Amino acid sequence: MPQKCPVTLTWRIIGRPWRLVLIDRLLDGPKTFNQLLESMPGISSRTLSKILKELQQIGIIEKIPAGDDKRYYYTLTAMGKDLENLVKETKRWADKWLTKIMEK
C-alpha cells in the first residue's frame, strides 16, 4: 500500500477555505461563536458552524461552556495550538510574496 504524502493529507484538513483563518483567530484565546463570526468578514454563520463541528471532530478545537448561561467558547486543543507556527509562517510568506503575486 503506497504511503500518502503527509503534506497532502494535512492540507486536506486545514487547507480548505476558512480553516487557517479560524485557527488564527483562536490563537488569541477562546472565542464565542459570535466573536468568531464578527472577526471573519465574509463567512456565513452556516459555514462557520460546519467548520467548527468538523474541527471539533478532528480534535483541533473544543467547545467549552461559558459557565454563566447557554453560551459556549471555542478554543484550540494542544493539536490546534501546534499549528501556531504554520499560521505565523503563512503570514510571513504572505507579507513577503503576496504583493508580487497580486501584481501579476
Secondary structure, DSSP 8 states (H G I E B T S, - for coil): -----HHHHHHHHHSSTTHHHHHHHHTT--B-HHHHHHHSTT--HHHHHHHHHHHHHHTSEEEEE-SSSS-EEEEE-HHHHTTHHHHHHHHHHHHHHHHHHHH-
